[in-house]
């Protein structure tokens, strides 16, 4: 009897956990013995996991280390399919077409060959058989009559499409290849703002990333339904840890382009922040937890500039001068910050706020250069001044006169 897809996914999840929690310990052989399968099956699993974004490293002894986490719990998309999608993307943006040699150069811009000419040739022949591309002399062109152009949907149209997917899934299981579309739509439109356990810390919303989107969707749904989760979590090159948490919500901080999970630790009951990039795997548990008394995600981050909190907001006054569209940036990026007031006068814009996380505020101010001057507090003014002094010295300038 063959191994079912569910059995395979569960086994691959166990392989990831073993390698992540005990780096440079396990080999294909030891893992096969532990799981009671053949070594060939384990090697095949690792190859499939590569197609899902996982990257593993082996040393001379054959022991394994997880370098990059991927997308767990779904059937992988084959590398050949992704390659063909990339070919179609390149040809769609080049209406005049490209030769095989030109395509080869697009795929191999570094010193090492990433895609061989034979592999590329096979992909082109397969796309020709599917009537997705055609040849005109030496050049390959997209058969535009057989390809649906990119859809530009308004928010209402996205909502309708998402609702249609919900109905389709109720009638029949949604295909695996549609999960990324569902994740993107759900992250984009969510429910209404008051119903979501997600917030964006002032500024832009995130660039869509399927892997992170799927992880965030799982965590947000767990927070909404008050389901506990098990995380496989790793900092830098440390062995991964298994954490049991009560998820309270998701936060996106656009300055660092990072997602964060806000959760209550089951052991010490403290509310902590976890970087999503460090989450290797998420398992949603059937058991529920009681809401944290008095906790509200927006109130929790009311004064925070990013994700840092010390519960001691500091009064901040900053003067912005009209350098290279500074005013437009300030208005746009502070539009949703409730604690901030902006006052225009002859000199520019005066910003007043109460802020937790002066280091994160300093990072944001750095992008304005001479367009922003810190008036208060002196600690923030000194922090920004010190950074520009270091820059000036780096480029051979004199730091005298800066204060």
Buried (B, 14 or more C-beta within 10 A) or exposed (E): EEEEEEEBBEBBBBBBBBBBBBBEEBBBEBBBEEBEBEBEBBEEBBEBBBBBBBEBEEEEEEBBBBEEBBBBBBBBBEEEBEBBEBBBEBBBEBEEBBEBEBBBEBBBEEEEEEBEBEBBEBBBEBBBEEEBBBEEEEBBBBBEEEBEEEEEEEEEEBBEBBEEBEEBEEEEEBEEEEBBBBBBBBBBBBEEEEEBBBBBBBBEEBEEBBBBBBBBBBBBBBBBEBBBBBBBBBEEEEEBEEBBBBBBBBBBBBBBEBBBBBBBBEEEEEBBBBBBBBBBBBBBEEEEBEEEEEEEBEEBBBBBBBBBBEEEBBEBBBBBBEEEEBBEBBEEBBEEBEBBEBEEEEEBBBBBBEBBBBEBBBBBBBEBEEBBBBBEBEEBBEBBBEBBBEEBEEEEEEEEEEE
